[in-house]
Amino acid sequence: MKFFGSGWGTKFMKYVVTGTAGFIGFFTAQHLLRQGHEVVGIDAMVPYYDVKLKERRNDILQQHRGFTSHKADIADLEAVTEIFKKSAPQRVIHLAAQAGVRYSLEFPETYIHSNIVGTFNLLEQVRHKQIEHFLMASTSSAYGASTDFPFCELQAADTPLTIYAATKRGGEHMCHSYANLWGQATTVFRFFSVYGPWGRPDMALFKFTDAILKGEPIEIYNHGNMVRDFTYVEDLVKAIVLLADAIPAAGQSVGDFDSISPVAPYRLVNIGNGDPVPLMTFIEEIEKSTGKSAIKTYLPMQPGDVEKTFADTRLLKTLTGFTPGAKVDYGVAEFVRWFREYYQV
Ligand SMILES: NC(=O)c1ccc[n+]([C@@H]2O[C@H](COP(=O)([O-])OP(=O)(O)OC[C@H]3O[C@@H](n4cnc5c(N)ncnc54)[C@H](O)[C@@H]3O)[C@@H](O)[C@H]2O)c1
């Protein structure tokens, strides 16, 4: 028996992970590979942001013997079917998506393509292949206009404010129907503002750090009155991997806060710190880490945005024994260290 970080008795599995050239997919694949699992990665390298950053992440994953990557669009049913035929995975972690709240105002069709058609194509694969566990990323944006804090998975979540949120919520519903019809064990995560090294260029931490280091102004929406439940990427990935072992069974509840479906092996789980931080505190941490003051431009609220996110983490804690806890001073410093080294600034 092999002995790796995950301990004696570990079952080594084959995972298909979608979105492996992306921020979270990269960390997830790396974590699984270090535990000794095999990972088949799928990513279309979509040019939503700098493709070089995606290629660099993919190059690092290629250094692991257990990693195979496919450049393919999950909305292409034939390509996806071929990959699944060859790879026969035990588990699937579906992270590929068109992300971003603001971009969804300009290019809504890309969300239908990747998040609806792409997710449907993956569900069709697992329906025919019968895998142990299908896991998919959704978002805190699914809580939409809710102000019922903290956001508990049992909330109705029926007020999506953007097409991004609507397609993710739609994906959750598609997963429930497949779990019901085909008995496919399924866990859907709702991530809360994930950040850290190798992070996305379209997200605030990257844009602010870049502008502050260049001495350019940063744009602060809702005049800075925003609060986010920031989640450090390594904590997030630890939670994802622990949840992969927590296979849901219909109606088997772990508490009165459990979102387990009464009819299907399907569960929704928040992954967040449960410790929201004001945006202005986050910006102060960037200023401390870069050693420079930001030039601040205050703007009104952006359409589709929300003032506050706050995760109820009881379900995650009960299922895994773990709650993300990295503080923003640590996480922001790690990001800025990576950014300066990567871009040599
Ligand atoms: N980063 C966050 O704060 C956050 C918060 C909530 C939810 N999420 C969700 O987590 C997941 C990962 O997000 P991320 O931050 O790593 O984003 P990312 O954009 O860095 O990664 C997504 C990857 O999916 C790939 N992709 C997109 N459409 C595809 C398609 N049709 N076929 C194949 N590949 C495709 C992209 O090329 C990209 O590399 C997404 O589902 C996202 O919606 C992220």
The ligand as a Gaussian input file, in Angstrom:
#p B3LYP/6-31G(d) Opt

LIG

0 1
 N      -13.232000      32.481000      -7.351000
 C      -14.333000      32.704000      -6.641000
 O      -14.367000      33.576000      -5.755000
 C      -15.589000      31.893000      -6.878000
 C      -16.715000      32.182000      -6.069000
 C      -17.872000      31.446000      -6.264000
 C      -17.902000      30.416000      -7.200000
 N      -16.806000      30.163000      -7.974000
 C      -16.889000      29.062000      -8.940000
 O      -15.742000      28.242000      -8.801000
 C      -15.390000      27.687000     -10.058000
 C      -13.936000      27.973000     -10.374000
 O      -13.766000      29.383000     -10.427000
 P      -12.351000      30.084000     -10.613000
 O      -12.334000      31.273000      -9.730000
 O      -11.283000      29.075000     -10.528000
 O      -12.520000      30.602000     -12.117000
 P      -11.516000      30.505000     -13.368000
 O      -12.139000      31.326000     -14.443000
 O      -10.127000      30.833000     -12.946000
 O      -11.572000      28.974000     -13.753000
 C      -12.561000      28.392000     -14.560000
 C      -11.862000      27.602000     -15.646000
 O      -12.884000      26.980000     -16.444000
 C      -12.503000      27.055000     -17.786000
 N      -13.725000      27.037000     -18.614000
 C      -14.681000      27.993000     -18.704000
 N      -15.630000      27.622000     -19.584000
 C      -15.261000      26.397000     -20.055000
 C      -15.808000      25.499000     -20.990000
 N      -16.938000      25.783000     -21.641000
 N      -15.179000      24.320000     -21.224000
 C      -14.027000      24.009000     -20.569000
 N      -13.436000      24.844000     -19.685000
 C      -14.039000      26.027000     -19.438000
 C      -11.748000      28.357000     -17.943000
 O      -10.840000      28.338000     -19.052000
 C      -11.042000      28.473000     -16.596000
 O       -9.704000      28.022000     -16.679000
 C      -16.382000      28.250000     -11.060000
 O      -17.417000      27.314000     -11.223000
 C      -16.887000      29.502000     -10.380000
 O      -18.172000      29.858000     -10.841000
 C      -15.640000      30.881000      -7.826000

